[in-house]
Amino acid sequence: MISRKLACLAAVVPLGLVPVAAGASFYTGEELYAVCTAQRESKAYVENTYECIAYITGTIDAFNTIRRTNKLRSCIPADVTIAQLRSATVAYLRDNPQDRSASASELVFAATRRQWPCGKKK
């Protein structure tokens, strides 16, 4: 039994050592669109909904951190809700299917720029 566990461990551990290119994306727009548009009847609906919201809000937090680090203000109004962020992202992904193979974080950024362009108040 122990040798079977060791064999399994020996097979899995090297996978964590495989380098990933610095420009590689871990999540595509296609994957994000799929989880954000999960059907209510699906078994994974709740999990997918949380995954969608978590990804988008985490991405926005990262953008805002980078902007603050560079002494820039966020272009997204302070009173924007998570539901509005999700709606803007899903609409962008729906309207731009040709771009969904790109990094999901790039597409969230593009969606927020379309919805809340810098320098303009909405």
N, C-alpha and C positions, 0 to 999 in steps of 0.2 A: 504494500500500500504506500509506504514512504517513497519507494523508488518511482512509483507512478506519479506521485505529487512532484517529486524532483524533476522528472522528465517533462512534466507539464510546465513547471516553472522555468526550466531551461529553454523551453520552446517560446515562452511568452516574454521573458525578460529582454532578449535582444530587440524586440519590437519597440521598446521604449528608448532604445539607443539610436534608432534610425533618425538621422538629421532631417529637419524640415527646412526648406528654403525660407529665407527671411521674408520674402515677398509672398509666401504662400498664404492662402486664406483657409481658415478652418471651417467656414460656413459660407455657402453660396446664397445668392438671392433666390435661387430656385428652392433651396431647402427652407429658407426663411418663409417664402411665400406658401409653401406646403404646410408648415406648422401654423402659420397665421390664418390660413383659410380652411382649417380642419372643420369638417361637418359636425354639427352638434350631436348627431346620432352616432358618431364614431366612438369606439371604446377609448381612443386616445385623446378625445376632445379637450378634457380638462388639462391633461399633461401638456398637450400641444399649445393650448392657450397660455399657460404659465411660461412655457419655453419661449414663445413669441414675445410676450411682454418683458420677460427677463432679458432676452437678447437685445431688444430695442432700447430699454431703459439703461442697460449696461453700456451700450454703444454711445448713447447720448451723454451719460456720465463721463465716459472717456473723452468724448469730444470737448465737453465743457471743461474738464480738467486741463486738457491741452491748451484751450483758449485762455484759461486763467493763468496758466504757467507762462504763456506768451503775452500776458497783460492785455488780453482782449476780452470783451464782454461776450456773453452768449447771444446769439441771434434769435434764439427761441424765447418767446415771452415767458416770464416767470409763472404766469397763471395757466400755462398749458397743462392739460391733464395727460395721464398715461394713455387714456382712450384716444385722445386726439393724436398723440404720437403714433399709436398703432394704426389709426385710420389713415394718416398721411403716408405712412410706410406701405401699407397694403395697397392703397390707391396708386402709389408710384410703381410698385412691383406689378400690379395688374396692368397699368398703362404702358409699361416698358418691358414686355416679355423678352425682347431681344437682348436686354442687358442682364437678365437674371443669372447668367453664368458667372458674373462678376462677384467679387467679395460682397457679402451681405452688409458688412459695416460701411463699405463705400456707398452702397445703395441706400442705406438708412441716412447717411450724410446727404446724398443727393435729394432724397425725399424731404428732409427737413429744410434744405436750401430752397427747394421749390415752394414749399408751404410757407416758410418764414424766411424770406431772403434778408440778408444782412443789409442794414441801412434803410429798410422800409418797415414801417409800423403797420400791422394788420389788425 
